[in-house]
Amino acid sequence: MGKIKKLTALLSGAVMAVSAVPMVSGNIGNPVTASAVDDCNDDWLHAEGSRLYDMNGNEVWLTGANWFGLNCIEYSPHYLYAGDIDDMLQEVADRGINVIRFPISTELILSWMNGTPYQISAGGMQASYNPPVDMDDGNGGIIKAGTYGRINKDFVEADGKTLITSDRGFDIILDKCKKYGIKAFIDIHSPHADNSGHNYNLWYGKETADGTMVTTELWQESLVWIADRYKNNDTLIGYDLKNEPHGKGQEGDKAAKWDGSTDENNWAYAATKCAEAILDVNPHALIFIEGVEQSLSGAMPGDYWGIQDRRDNSPYIGAWWGGNFRGARENPIVPKQGTSQIVYSPHDYGPSVYAQTWFEKDFTTQTLLDDYWYDTWAYINAEDIAPELIGEWGGHMDGGKNQKWLELLRDYMIENHINHTFWCLNTNSGDTGGLWAGFQYSIDTGTTITWEEEKYELFEKSLWQTQKTGKYIGLDHQKALGNNGLSLNEFYTNYASTEGSNLDGGTVLDKAGKPVDSSTSSGTTTSSSKPSSETTTTTVTTATTASNTNNGATGLYGDANEDGAVNISDAVLIMQSISNPSEYKLSKIGQNNADIVDGDGVTNKDALAIQMAQAKLIDIKDFPITSEDIGKYM
């Protein structure tokens, strides 16, 4: 029942928005300009149901960690004042972390957008390359460049010591991530650059250092600007629109809420509009949507957002900051472009961060689901509504309740394909600690990182890896993840059908996946069918349709991309051909195949008909159909 209701809601949203077709990759793509090791622009991801897939329909799992500092007044990830970026990212990749969530501030992005980028703070980074060029030592010898200092050398100007601006620094960080096979996404941690900015409730209403007020419009504009800037760099795979929008209901318009209104503090409305604006400039980006803190409980008739709390029959239901998705049942995030790029991203913590009521008993996975997880966020994954990524989870290893909670959540994510980014790499997170314990840098030996090995051992089990050889699986089709890992192509060609991976608690496919051919790829594909597996039950409809001999051209009704099957990629191509015909052209056969509804040319109705067929509301074998046929199901 839940799944049918969900499909109906999505289809209704598609009709209202006309162009609301899931933006999966299917014979579409952007120009190729990504830099560094691999410039194929072939690593964009999309959602189908509760899973994420690459452009060829291979299932992927994002298993990573947070690295904060860009959100702070140092304007660079912390601990670059103690270690070298290459050494650190090499080890992160070697340890199996395939994606990094980088917190950042709207203020810092605005400085880039306005052409006045903040310079990286000397307190945030140690960087030098001295001397910057080979020099005469005065005795007939040569002092080689970098003899006296060569830490983070890419972050200094030609003089070998002056730090570069933060925008150039971010470009370098992305290039280094690509070099080691790591993907990244940013998280707007606060409107303003502030080491404690996460405490602020909203995405707007704070001033920057120069007195600029961050409004909802500026927040959205800055995200669109950065999405456009990196639209051809598939190392930066997505955007977490706001870290932990929160506030208690009794704070009224000063607290983030989730409802069906257009109020400025309605996070659902703001996030939808921002997602639409980003997808207009980069339809391949993932959009990570966090929850709020409180929702209305419905305890008493007439309760409203802003009413004072009560000791009994509270009008509000609480959650972790960013963790409450109860409002998404009635008001899901459905951009006009469809939901294929939407990932819900709750945050969840254990009792060492705060002694929530659900920790008072001898809790188990089932009690956590009953008392908090399921109705708050887990239903989204369990009911196949959308993918989830736990954007923050972590905490201290106490040998007690917090450690027990860490293990329970970890195992639940493994068994249910929930993506995640651990909080955090940094050691300087006061209420959680980090995966790193300390650093030592030597010009001769580079950076030595001391890891919190017990915590890493707990976390490591949740990293995507092969089941027998324990090889870590990256998200880049061409570049392997560190020295101990695999590229996505390597995994799906050589491992997926033999030893498989720990996804879903252990999965071996019955056949190899479909690797991406980098020689022809520019973000395009000829198929979005998923490889089958022993544990995967979700399927993509690719049934043969009635033959189409319209105008003498032979094909299949619905097969717009002419790959011999009808699936959601055909709907995407139809919508792209309507919105941008100069870039996404249908051949004559493709046009004839796509003209499913009424025989009046290719229209939005044809894309909708394919989407409805995927939802099994219409039988593909009944194509072609009429508008009246569609209307029966709306």
N, C-alpha and C positions, 0 to 999 in steps of 0.2 A: 504493500500500500504506500509506504513512504517513497519508494522509488518512482512509482507512477505519478504521484503528486509532484515530485521534483521535476520530472521530465515535462509535465504539463506546464509548470511554472516557467521553465526555461523557454519552451516554445512560445508561450504567450509573450514573454519578454522579447523574443525575436520578432514577432509580428508587430509589436508596438514600436520597436526601434528600427524596423525594416532591415537593417544591415546586421542584426545580431546573429551572426554565424560564427561558431568557434573558429578562431584563427589558427588552425593547424597548418603546417607546411605541406604544400602539395602543388608542385610545378610553379611555385612562386619564390621570390627571393629579392634581396637587396643587393646593390652593387658591392663588390668585394674590395674593401679597403682596410680590413683589420691588419694590424701591424704585428711585428715580431715573428716568433717561430713559425706559426701556422696562420696563414691569412685566408683560409678557405671560407670563413664565415658560415660554417656548416654545423655549428654546435648549439644552435638555438633549440629550446625545448618547448613543449606544449602539453596541455592537460587533456585527458579523456577520462571522465569519471573522477575517481580519486587517485589516479596514477599520472605520473609524468613520463613523457616519451621523447625520444629524439626524432629527427626529421624522417627517419625510415620506420618509425613505429617500434623501435626497441625501447623497452622499459628502462628507466634510469632511477637512481636513488641518490639524493643529495645528502651527504653525511659530512658535516663540517664543523667549524668553530668560529667564534667571534674574535675579532682583534680590534679593540677600540683605541681611540686617540685622535682620529680625524675630527671627531665631534668636540674635542677639547681645545684649549687655547694653545696647544703646541702645534696643531694643524698637521700632525703626522701620527701614524700608529705608534703607540708607546713601546718603549724598549729598543727603538732604533738608536737611542742614546747609549745602549749597552751592547748592541750586536749589529752585525752587518746584514742587510736585507737579503742578499743572496744566500748566505749561510742559513738564515732563519727560515726562508721560504723553502729552501732545499730540504731542510729537516721536517718542516710541516708536511711537505709532499711525501717524503720518505715514511712518515708516520701514518700516512693513509688518509689525510684530510683532503677531500676533493673539492671543497668550496669554503670560502671565507666570507663571512658577513662583516662588512666594514661600517660601523656607526660613523655618521658624519652630521654636520649641522647645515640647516638651510643657509645660515649666514655665510659659511665658507663657500658654498656653491654660488651664492649671490656675488661674492667677491670675484669669482671666476667669470661669471656671466657678465658682470659690469666692466670687465677689463682691468680690475684693480685687485689682482689676486694677492692674498696674504702670503707673506714669506714664512717658510717653515721656521719655527722657533728654535733657537740654539739650545734651549732647554729641552726640546723634544727630540733632537737628533744630533748624534755625533757623526760628522761627515768631513772627510778630508782626502786629498790626494797630493801629498807634498813630497818633493817638489812636483808641480803639475806637469812639467816636461823634464826630459833629461837635461842635467846641468853640469857645467865644468866645475870640478871640485877645487880648482886653483892649483893643483899639483900634477896636472897632466892626466888626471883620471876623470871619470864620469860618475855622477850621482844619478842613478836611475830614477825615473819618475815614480813617485809613490814610496820611496825609500823610508820616509819618516812618518807617513800616514796614508793608509789606503782603505779606510772604512767608509762604506756607503759613498763611494767615490762618484757615483752617478748623480748624486744630489748636490754637488758643488759646481760653482761656475768655473770658468777657465783658469781662475787664479788658484784653484785647488783648495779653497777654504771658505768662500762665501756661499751660504746656503741658497738654493734656488727657490722659486715660488712654489706654493703648495699645489697649484694646478699641474705644473710640470712634474712635481713629485708624485702626484696621483697617476699620471700617465706612466711613469717609471714603475710604480707598484704593479699596475695592470700588466705591463710588459714582463715583469719578473714573474708574476703569477702564471702567465701564458708559458713562459720558459720552462716552468717546472710542472706544467699540466694541471694547474689549479684554476678553478673558476671562482668568480666573485660576484657579490651583489652589495649594494649600499643600503643603509638603513638611516632614514632621517631621524636622528636620535633626539633632536631638539631644534626649535626655531633658531636659537642663538648659540654661539660657540661658548660652551660652559662645561667645565668638568663635572658639574652636578646638574646639567641641563635636563637630564632624564626625569628629574623630579617635577618638572613643569607639565601641567595637564594636557595642553592642547598643541596643535600644529601652527597656531597663529597667536598673535597678541604679545610678542616679546620684541624688544628693540635690539638691534645689532650694535656693535661698538661705535659705529658712526651715527647712531641715532635713527636709522631706518627701522620703521615698524614692519615686522614680518606679518603680512596679512595672508588670508587664505589664497588670494590671487597671486601674491609673490611666491608663496610656498609651491603652488601648482606650476607657476611659470618657471621656477628654478628647476623643478623636476623634469619638465618638458625640455628645457634647454639641455640638461645633462643627458637625457635620453636621446635627444637628437645628435648631440656631440659624439656619442658612443654607439650609434645605431648600427655601425658596421664593424663593431668590435665585440665578438661573441665571447670574450673573456668576462665581460660585465653582463651577466645573463639576466639581471632583473633589478627591481626597485622595491624596497620595503618602505611604504609611503610615510609611516610615522611610527616611531617606537612608543609603545605602551600609552596610547591615548587613554586618559583615565580621569578620575575625579568622582566624588560621591554624589549621588543623585540630588541630595539636598543643596548642593552648590549651584544647581540650576544651570544657567548658560555658561558658567565657568567650568563645567565638567563635560567630558565627552559622553555623548549618548548614542544609542543605536536604535533608530526608529524610521518611520516612513516619511518624516517631514523634510523640508528644505532648510531647516534652521542651520545657522552657521556651525553650531556645535554638534550637529548630527554627523557623526563620523561616517556612517554608511553612505550618506549623500555626498559628502566631501570626497571620500575615497573613490566612489563610482565616477564622479566627474573627473577627478585627477587621473584615474586609470584610463578613461576614454581619451583624455588629452595626450597621455604618454603613448598609447597604442596608435594614435593618429600618426605619430612620427616614427615609431618603431613597433610594428604589429607583432614582432617576435619576442619582445621582452616579457619576462614573467613579472607579474605584479603581486607582491606579497602584502596581504591585508591583515593587520593585527586586530584584536578585539578591543573591548573597552573594559572598564572595571566593574560597573554595576548596571543592572537592568531592572526594569519594573517587575515586581513579583505578582501583581494582580491580587494581592492579599485582601484588599478591600475595594469595593466599587468607588469610583471617583478619584482614586490615587493618580497622581500626575508627576511628571519629572520636575523636581524642584521642591516637592512637598517635604516637610521636615520628617526625619526618620522617627520611628516609634520603637519602643523596647519590645513590644509584642506585635505580631503580625506586621513585620517590617514591610514597607512598600518596595523595598529594594532587595535584590539578590546580588551578593558580592562575589568577587573573583580576584585572581591576581591581576595586577595592572596589565592590560593588553590581552587578558585571557578569556574574556567573556564574549561568547558568540551566540548567546541565546536569542538575540534579536535577529540573527541571520536566518532563522527558520522562516519568519514572515517577511523579512526584508533582505534577501540575499544580494550580493554584489553582482549585478548583471550589466556590464558596460554595453554600449550600443554595438560594439564589435563582437560580442559573445563572451563566453566564459572560459575559453580554452587557455587563456594566459593568467587566470586568477588562481592564486594559492593562498589559502587561509593560514595565518601564522600566529597561533597562540603562544604565550609564554607560560611556563609552569615551573614551580619551584617546590622545594621540600621544607620541612619544619625548621631547618637551621636559618632560613631566611625569615620565616614568620610562622608562628604556631597556629595555623588555620584549624578550624573545628574538625575537618575531616581527618586530621592527624591524631585526634584525641584517643581514638580506639586503637586496637591492635590491627592496623589497616592492612588490607590485601589489595591486589589488583581489582578484585570485584567490588570491595567497599569503596575504593577510590572512584571506580566507574559509577557506582550507585550514588555516592554522596556528592561527587563533583565533576569528574571528567566527562561523562557521557553527555549530559544535558548542556554542559558548558562549552565543550569543543569537540569531543571525540565522535559525536554523532555525524559530523560532516564527513569524516573518513569512512566510518562504519556503514553509512547509508549511501556511499558512492556519490556524494554530492559534489565534492571537489577535493583536490589534493590538500594535504596539510604539511606544513613545515614548522616544527617547534623551534621558534627563532631563538629562544633562550631556555636552557635548562642547565643545571649544574649545582654546585654547592660543595661544602666541606665533607671530607671523609671522616666521619665521627665514629665509625664502628657501630652505630646505633640506628636511630630512626631515619636520619637523613640519608645515610648510605643505603638503607633498605629501600627508601623511596627512589633513589637514583637507579637502583637495579630494577625495580618494578617498572618505572617509566621506560628505561632503556629496553627491556624485554618486550614491552607492549609496542614500542615503535618498530622493533625488528620484526615482530610477528605480524604487524598490520601495515607494513610499508608506509611508515610516516617519516618524512624527511626531517632533518634536524640540524641545527648549528649550536654547539655546546657553548655555554658561557663559563669561561672564556679562555683564550690563550694567556692573556695578561696575568701577572701575579698580583696586580694592585687593584683587584676588585674586593672591597672590604668584606662584603657579606657572603662571598662565595669562594674567594681564592681563584687560582687559575691552574691550567695544565703545566705552565712553566713555573719553575721554582727559583731559577737564578741564571746568570750569564757571566761569562768571562771572555774577554776579547784579547787576542794577541795578534800583532802584525804578522807574525810568523805562522801561526796555526789557525787564525781566523776565530770564529765565534764558537764557544762551547756552551751549549744549552743544557742546564740541569732540569729534567722533567720531574713533575710529581708522579712518579712511576705507578703508585698504587691507584691514583685517580685515572691516569691514562689507561691502565690495564682494564679498569671498569668501563671506561668510555670506548676503548678500542674495539670491543665486541660489537659495537653498534656502527662501525665503519663498514662500508660496502666492500666486500672481499670474497674471493673464491673460497669454496668450502674445504678443499683439501690442502692446496698449496698456500692458502692465505695471502694471495696476491691482491693488493688494493686496486680497486677499479676506479679510474678517473672518468671525467665527463667530456674530455676532448677526444674526438675521433682519431686524431693523428698522433698526438703527443701523450706518451705514457705518464702516469702519475708518479713522479719521483723515480728513485732507483729501484724501488721494490714493487712497483705497480704496473698497471696495464692501461693502454688506451682503450676507449670504448670499442673501437673496431677490433682490437686484439681480443677483448673479452668475448664479444659476440661471434667472432670467427672461430676461436680456438678453445674457449672454456665454457660458454653458456650451456652447451648441450652435453658436456662431459662431466665436469665436477660442479657446474653451476655456481651459485652464490648464496650468501646468507639472507638474501632478500626474502621477505615473508617467512622468516624462520628457516629457510632452506629451500631453494628452488633450482631444479634442473630442467631446462627446456627440452622438448622432444626433437628439436632441430636447431641448427645454428641460426643466429639472428642475421639481419641484412646489414652488412657494413656500408659505410658511406664512402663513395668513390670521390676522393678529393680532386681528381683530375677534371671532373665535370661539375663539381658541386659549387653552387653559389647561394646556398640556403634553399635549394630546391630538392624535390624528390619525386619519384614516380609512384610511390605507394605509401600509404600510412597504416597498412594492416599490421597488427601486432603479432610478433612471434608467439606461438602457443607455448604453454608450459603446463606442468603437472598440477600447479596450484592456481593458475590464473583462470578465472571464470568469465571475466568481462571479454566480449568479443566485438569486432567491428563487422558490420554487415557488408559483404562484398558479393552478394548474390547476383547471378546473371539476370538481366532484365529482358523485357521484350525487345526484339530486334527493331531498330529504327532505320527505315529506308526513306525518310523524309528527303525530298529533293534529290533522290538518287544516291545519297551518301549512306553507306551502310555502317552501323555502329550499334551502341547500346544506349537506351534512354537513361540519362543521368550521368553518363561517363564523359564529363566535360574535359577531363585531362587525358582521355584516350589510353588509359592504362589497362583496360579490359575488366575493370571492376567499378562498382559504384560505392563510394564511401564519403566521409566528411570532407576529404580533401577536394572533392568535386564541388561541394557547396562553397568552400573557401574560394576556389578559383573563379566560380561564377560571380561571387560578390566582388572579388578583386577586379574582374574584367568590367564590371559595371562602374565601380568607383574610380578606377584608374585604367581606362582602356588602352592608353598609349604604352603602358608598361606590361600589362597582363592581357595578352590577346588570346582569344579562342580561335582555333582553326575553323574552317568551314564545317568539318565533321564535328568538332567539339561544340560549335554553336547548335548544330542540328540535334546532337545528343542532349545538350543542356536544356533545350526547349521542351520541358516536360509538361508544363501547365498551360492549357488553353491554346497552344500552338501559335502564340502571338509574339514570338521572339523571346530572347533571354531576359528575364526579369528577376526581381527579388523573390517572387513566388517559387521559382524553380529551385533556388537554393534552400528555401524553407521546406519544400517538398522532400528534398534529400534528407534534411535534418529530421523531419518527421518519420521518414522511413528508418533512419538509424534508431529512433526511439520506438520503432515497431508499431507506430500508430497507423502507418500506411504500408501495404505490401509493395515492395519494389516491382514485383511482377505485374502489378496493375498499371504501371506507367505506360503511356501518358495518362494524365488525369486533368480534371478541370478545377477551377477555383471553388466550385461547389463541393468537390470532394475534400478539399482542404478545410472548408468551412465546417464540415461535419465534426471535425476534431478540435475546433477552437473553442 
